[in-house]
Amino acid sequence: MNAIILAAGMGTRLRPLTDKKPKPLVEVNGISLIESQLKKLTDAGIDDITIVTGYKAEQFSHLQDKYPVSFIFNDKYSIYNNWYSLFLAKENLGDTFIMDGDVFVNSDIFCVKPENSTYYCKLSNNFNNEWVIEYDNKHRVTSITIDSCTPDKNKRCFFSAVSYWKEKDSAIIKSSIEELYRHKENKTNLFWDNLVIDNLNRLDLHAKIVSDFDLYEVDSVSDLNKLESKLATRKTSPE
């Protein structure tokens, strides 16, 4: 197994915290978002980790002193969305965890190798513009759409920005992203997740439900404050 961390973006929604540092290096309770990932990956014995950098890439260099990481530089981080970062790392696709660099990992999820390609998902009735996942009674993903949910509605399942891919499905993603690159004009705003949607009927993709304490994506200052509050509440709660 290996891992690819997509960490090239500018993190504009987390400004002013990202004015002088990349979003994955923003700290929560004394540890950066990306180091929460690296620690859990290495604890699980995963020692082949690729980080795709872009914005303020030089600030990631210290991670090589502590973790088994290599870097790929995305010089078009301000032009293309994250599909281009994954394109640059396509040769590393195999039995692979893929995650955005802005996810705080507080669980040993990487210690268990999934039997199928897996989207790690959460249930909530309070979110905006997330990848909403529907799945059948065997947890196979049947639909992925961008949608929102409000507290007056039933909880829905949404993607946590961490996934695992079996080699056979990685080959489909790789082929699809190579095709996208060949026709990349006017494709600046695509996410690599759009390739998953386009190939969903060919992929053996399953959903695994996790909690906010397991994985938490930080897109904004509000998200960061909520995460710190959740962690503080859990820390002070009786065992």
Secondary structure as GFF3:
##gff-version 3
##sequence-region A 1 239
A	DSSP	beta_strand	2	7	.	.	.	ID=ss1
A	DSSP	three_ten_helix	12	14	.	.	.	ID=ss2
A	DSSP	three_ten_helix	23	25	.	.	.	ID=ss3
A	DSSP	beta_strand	27	28	.	.	.	ID=ss4
A	DSSP	beta_strand	31	32	.	.	.	ID=ss5
A	DSSP	alpha_helix	33	43	.	.	.	ID=ss6
A	DSSP	beta_strand	49	53	.	.	.	ID=ss7
A	DSSP	three_ten_helix	57	65	.	.	.	ID=ss8
A	DSSP	beta_strand	69	73	.	.	.	ID=ss9
A	DSSP	alpha_helix	83	88	.	.	.	ID=ss10
A	DSSP	three_ten_helix	90	92	.	.	.	ID=ss11
A	DSSP	beta_strand	96	100	.	.	.	ID=ss12
A	DSSP	beta_strand	103	105	.	.	.	ID=ss13
A	DSSP	three_ten_helix	109	111	.	.	.	ID=ss14
A	DSSP	beta_strand	117	124	.	.	.	ID=ss15
A	DSSP	beta_strand	127	135	.	.	.	ID=ss16
A	DSSP	beta_strand	141	149	.	.	.	ID=ss17
A	DSSP	beta_strand	156	165	.	.	.	ID=ss18
A	DSSP	alpha_helix	167	182	.	.	.	ID=ss19
A	DSSP	alpha_helix	193	198	.	.	.	ID=ss20
A	DSSP	three_ten_helix	200	202	.	.	.	ID=ss21
A	DSSP	beta_strand	205	209	.	.	.	ID=ss22
A	DSSP	beta_strand	215	217	.	.	.	ID=ss23
A	DSSP	alpha_helix	221	236	.	.	.	ID=ss24
###
